[in-house]
Amino acid sequence: MAATVLFDPAYTGVIQYPGYVNTYDKSMDKYLEVSARVPLVNGQFFTEDEVDNMTPKLGTWNSELKTPGISEDTELLPMEQPAGGRSKEGEIDTLRVATRITRTMERIDRSGKIRQMAMAGLPNSGKRYMELKMANVFNTGTATEGADGSNIWANDHIHDDASGGTWSNYETAAALTSTTYNTMRVSMRKRTSTKGYVSPIVLKQLMVPPDLEEKARQIQSSNLKPENSLNQKNVWEGKFDIIVNDYLTDTNGWWGIGDLPEAMWGLHVAYLERFSVMSLPYPTADYPDIVAGWRLRGQVDVFASVAYNVHHNIGA
């Protein structure tokens, strides 16, 4: 339907609708924005660091010592050294995207909405990138090398002190059930430290793709034990939280998130420059008919050193 142009009966000319610089389009009663919904999920598992070079090296270090042994004061002091740490070098990427509007576009935009929408989509674009980049660490961890030479999810991690042996954050492949959940819980509680001592991790969160949400909630909220016909009590009722991660690509895989402090997570976001939106100096001599523009820019890398706080099962 053609636009309705209003005229004042006493004067010749177009009446400007309050708040809009262009002719009011009476045929449009309301504008609703269709925006990019970006559920922020993965950021809660990553530590953020500000860096000052394009190849930042981030990692962990270890202060643990052996327990004291029996030694008389007249004997030489038994010396012990802390184990070294692990580091992983990242590579900062410069990320940019821009949008702009032309003189023609602005003239036909009778509500003034196009200019606003052109700029409003940029921040969500940056958030979407970060979510996908962080999710990629989980999605590809069985084939991506970490700081210790093993894959991020592996059963042959070498402790910082080699005398402590190896440790695993990679469970035997199995579908998610109350039994396999408990197997992962036990594995995390039996984790040993770099010096070989028991250093338990408490499974606090179960992360699943949407495909496994129903099963996860059965395990987490059922009064009786799922997959069991003997009316046994479900002892894990309400004992952990569920995270449904829409960015996970494996429909069978699931993860257990522990209670280690942030310094031991081993999942990193390194910022040389955080994402920001800046207006562009249009129009210019070369582009006289582009009236406005904006760009999003950031410099960041996302990677894992050693994922101490997470166990993974690829499912079945």
N, C-alpha and C positions, 0 to 999 in steps of 0.2 A: 504494500500500500504506500502511496506517495506520502511524503512528509507534509504535515499541516503547518503552514506558515501563518502566524497570527498578525493581524494589522490593527492598530489603534484607529477607531473610526474618525477621529478628529485630525489625524496627521498621516502623512504618507511615510512609509518606512517600516522596517522590521523591528519588532519588540524583542530585545534580548531577554532570555529567561535567566532569572537570578542565579548566579553561580556558574553559568556556562558562557563561554565567549562565542560559541557558535550557535546557529539557529536551533531552537528547541524542536526536537523530533517528537511530536505529540503521539505518534503511533506507537512509541515505545514507553510503556508504563514503568518498567523496572528492569534493572540490569543485575544479573546474578553471575558471580565469578565462578568459573570452573578452574580450580587451582590444582596444583600438584600436591597431593597429600603424601608427606614424607614422615612415616612413623620412625621416630628416633629410637632405635633399639640397640645397635651394636656399640655405640659410644660408651656405654656403661662398663664395658670390659677392657677398655684401652686407657693407658696412661698418656697424658699429653705433655709434650716437651717443646720448649722454644729452642731452636738451634740457630747457629750463625754461619753455616756452610752448606754446600750442596750435597755433601756425602756424610751426613751425621752418623756417628757410631754410638749406639745406645745398647745397654745391656744390664747385667746384674753383677754384683760382687758378693762375696760370702765372708762372714765374720765368725763362723762357727769354729770352735776348737774342741779337741778331744776332752773328755772328762778327766779331772786330775787323778793321777795314780798315787799309790803309796810310795813315799819318798822321805827319807830321814833328812833332817836339817844339815847333817854333815855330808850328805851326798850332793853330787852335781845336780843342779836344777834340770828337770826334764823339760826340754824345750819343745814347743809345738807351734806350728804356723797355720794361719787360716788358709783355706783353699782360695785359689784365684777365682775370678768370675768368668762370665761369658759375654761376648759382645757381638753385635750384628750391625753391619754397615748398611745404611739406607741410601736411597738416591732420590733427592728432592725433584719433584716434577713441577713445572710452572704450568698452571691451568688457567685458561681464559675463555670467556664466552661473552658476547656482546649482543645488544639489540638496539635498533634505532627506528625512528619514524620519519617519514617524508612529509614535505609540505602538503602534498595532496591528501595523504592519510589524515593529517591533522585537520584539514578543511572539511573532510566528510565525516569526521568523528564528532557528531553533534552532541554527544553526551560528555565528551572529554575523557571517556573511559579507556580508549586505546593507549594513550600515553601512560596512564597509571598501570595498566596491565603489562605493558612492555617492560617496565621497570620491576614490577612486583615478582615476576617469575625468576629473576636472577638469584636471589638468596636460596630459594628452594632447589635451584639447579646445583648449587654448591653443596647443600645438605644431602641431596640425592647421590652425588658423587662420593661423599664421605661414607654414607651408609653402604653403598655397593663395594667400595674399596675395603672397608673393615670386614664386611661379610665374606669377601673373597679370602681372607685369612682363614676363616672357618671352613669355607667350601673347598679350598685347595690344600689344606694343611697336611694331608696324608702324602702329598707329593712335593711339598715345598720345604727346603732345608732351613733349619733354624741355626742358632748360633753355635750349637754343640756338634754340628755335623750330621745330626739325625733330622728326620722330618719333624715338623711341628708336633704332629700326633704320631708317636712311635713307641715301641716297646724296648728300644735299645739305647735310651739316653744314658750317657756316661756322666756320673757325678763330677762336680768340679774337682773334688779330691778322688782320684781314680781308685783309691783303696776302699771307697764306699760302694764300689760296684756300679750297677746300672739301675735304672728305674724306668717305669712305664707310665704314660698317660694315654695309652691306646688299648682299649678293651678288646677281648675276643669277640668277633662279629656275632651279634645276636639281636633279635627283635626286642623292642622295648616291652618288658613285662615287669611285674613286681619283683620277680626273681632276678632278672638281669639288672634292674635298678639297684637291688640290694648288693649284687656282685660288684657293681661300680662303686657303691658307697663303701664297701669293705676295702676295695683296692685303694681308695683314697685315704681311708683311715690307717692303712698299713704302709703308707708311703714312708720311706726312710730318707734321712737327711744326707748331706754330702759326706759326713763322717760315719755314716752307717747306722745312726740311731733312729729309732722310731720317731717320726715327725708327722703326726696325723693331720689330715686335711678333712674338714667337715663339709659334706656335700650340702650346700645351701639352696642351690637353684638348679632346676632341670630345664635345659633349653631344647626345644623341639621345633620342627617345621609345622606348619598348619596341619599337615597330614597326620601327625601323631598327637595332636592336642587332646583328642578324645581319650586316647589311651593314657596319656600323662595325667589327665584329670581323674580318671578312674583310680589310678594308683595313689594320687594325692588326696582324694576326697572321699573315697568309698569307706564305709564303715566296716565292711567285710572284705577279706582279701580277694582281689580279682583272680580270675583263672582258677578258682578253687571252689569245690562243691561241699566242703565240710563246715561251712559257716565259721571259719577261723577269723579272728580279729585282724583287721588290717592295721598293723602297728605303725605304718608310715603315714597314716591319715594326718594331714595338716603339718607334716614335719619338714616340708620344703616348699619353695615357691616355684612357679612355672613361668617360663618366658617363652612365648610363641614368637619365633623369629621368621617373619615373612620373606626374608632375603636368603634363607637357606635353600640351596638347590637340590640337595639330596633328600628325597622324601622318606628315607628310612633311617638316616643318621640322627644321633642325639648326643647331647653333651651334658656333663655334670660340672657345675661351677662351684668352686670351693670358697673357703673363708680366709684365704691368705691376705695379708696386707697388700695395698696397691703396688708397693715397690717390688713385689714378687710375682706380679701378674705376667710380665714378659710380653705383653702386647702393646705396641707403641704407635703413637701418632706424633710425627715430628713436623713442626711448623717452622718454616723459615719466614713465611708471611701468612697470616690467617686470611680467609676469604673476606673480601670487601667489595662494595659496589661504589663505583665512581662515575659521575656524569662526564660525558665526552664533549669537547668544545665544538659542537656543531651549531650553526652552519659554518663551513670553511670555504676558502676560495675554490678548492677542488670539488667540494660537495655543497654548493649553495642551496640546494633544495632538500637537504636532510636537515631537519630543524632541531632534532634532539637525539641523543644516544646515551647509552650507559654500558658499562662493562663490569663483569665480575672477574676478579683475579685472586689467585692464591698460590702458594708454594708449599707443598706438603708431601710427605710420604707416610705410608702405613705398612707396618711389617711386624714380625714376631722375632724375639730373640730366643727365649726358652719359656714355653707356656707351662709354668709350674702349677697354675691354679685351675686348670681345666683338664678333664678327662673326656675322651671321645669314643663313641662306639658307632661303627658304620652301619649298624643294623643288619637286618636280613630280610 
